[in-house]
């Protein structure tokens, strides 16, 4: 493996690890919040994922627009 590939893959690995930690922390925080305010069961378990899912979708729409020189819809901002 060349030095450039090693740098690239090690960067991917570290970013993936940091992202995994962020997902766990974000989910646990949101889960505590929704359960504190009365959501339980399946709804309580799924609701925190919707927040991160919307953030991810918005980010991908903005990235796609930037890469292809498209206008980014206001809701994605």
One Martini backbone bead per residue (centre of mass of N, CA, C, O) as a GRO file, in nm:
protein
   77
    1UNK     BB    1   0.097   0.036   0.023
    2UNK     BB    2   0.074   0.349  -0.010
    3UNK     BB    3   0.093   0.642   0.152
    4UNK     BB    4  -0.171   0.765   0.044
    5UNK     BB    5  -0.355   0.524   0.112
    6UNK     BB    6  -0.297   0.517   0.414
    7UNK     BB    7  -0.406   0.795   0.473
    8UNK     BB    8  -0.689   0.760   0.362
    9UNK     BB    9  -0.775   0.507   0.536
   10UNK     BB   10  -0.714   0.628   0.814
   11UNK     BB   11  -0.915   0.859   0.784
   12UNK     BB   12  -1.166   0.689   0.746
   13UNK     BB   13  -1.147   0.537   1.016
   14UNK     BB   14  -1.158   0.785   1.205
   15UNK     BB   15  -1.422   0.909   1.102
   16UNK     BB   16  -1.594   0.658   1.161
   17UNK     BB   17  -1.541   0.651   1.466
   18UNK     BB   18  -1.646   0.933   1.534
   19UNK     BB   19  -1.929   0.889   1.415
   20UNK     BB   20  -2.010   0.657   1.602
   21UNK     BB   21  -1.995   0.816   1.862
   22UNK     BB   22  -2.196   1.040   1.780
   23UNK     BB   23  -2.438   0.855   1.744
   24UNK     BB   24  -2.454   0.746   2.031
   25UNK     BB   25  -2.473   1.015   2.182
   26UNK     BB   26  -2.716   1.132   2.034
   27UNK     BB   27  -2.915   0.905   2.090
   28UNK     BB   28  -2.903   0.902   2.400
   29UNK     BB   29  -2.990   1.192   2.440
   30UNK     BB   30  -3.261   1.177   2.288
   31UNK     BB   31  -3.381   0.945   2.452
   32UNK     BB   32  -3.386   1.088   2.723
   33UNK     BB   33  -3.566   1.319   2.632
   34UNK     BB   34  -3.822   1.158   2.531
   35UNK     BB   35  -3.865   0.997   2.797
   36UNK     BB   36  -3.901   1.242   2.987
   37UNK     BB   37  -4.164   1.332   2.787
   38UNK     BB   38  -4.326   1.025   2.745
   39UNK     BB   39  -4.179   0.844   2.561
   40UNK     BB   40  -4.228   0.504   2.443
   41UNK     BB   41  -4.101   0.249   2.311
   42UNK     BB   42  -4.090   0.265   1.978
   43UNK     BB   43  -4.108   0.571   1.960
   44UNK     BB   44  -3.871   0.633   2.155
   45UNK     BB   45  -3.657   0.472   1.978
   46UNK     BB   46  -3.705   0.624   1.688
   47UNK     BB   47  -3.701   0.936   1.714
   48UNK     BB   48  -3.390   1.000   1.728
   49UNK     BB   49  -3.334   0.906   1.426
   50UNK     BB   50  -3.485   1.135   1.277
   51UNK     BB   51  -3.293   1.366   1.328
   52UNK     BB   52  -3.036   1.246   1.196
   53UNK     BB   53  -3.173   1.188   0.923
   54UNK     BB   54  -3.232   1.482   0.845
   55UNK     BB   55  -2.944   1.584   0.858
   56UNK     BB   56  -2.832   1.394   0.645
   57UNK     BB   57  -3.017   1.470   0.408
   58UNK     BB   58  -2.944   1.768   0.402
   59UNK     BB   59  -2.642   1.728   0.349
   60UNK     BB   60  -2.673   1.572   0.078
   61UNK     BB   61  -2.819   1.794  -0.078
   62UNK     BB   62  -2.594   2.005  -0.049
   63UNK     BB   63  -2.368   1.840  -0.177
   64UNK     BB   64  -2.501   1.792  -0.449
   65UNK     BB   65  -2.534   2.088  -0.525
   66UNK     BB   66  -2.231   2.162  -0.510
   67UNK     BB   67  -2.123   1.945  -0.719
   68UNK     BB   68  -2.365   2.039  -0.952
   69UNK     BB   69  -2.463   2.337  -0.941
   70UNK     BB   70  -2.712   2.360  -0.753
   71UNK     BB   71  -2.990   2.451  -0.610
   72UNK     BB   72  -3.066   2.488  -0.276
   73UNK     BB   73  -3.303   2.420  -0.084
   74UNK     BB   74  -3.421   2.575   0.195
   75UNK     BB   75  -3.481   2.309   0.367
   76UNK     BB   76  -3.172   2.212   0.357
   77UNK     BB   77  -3.071   2.458   0.544
   0.00000   0.00000   0.00000
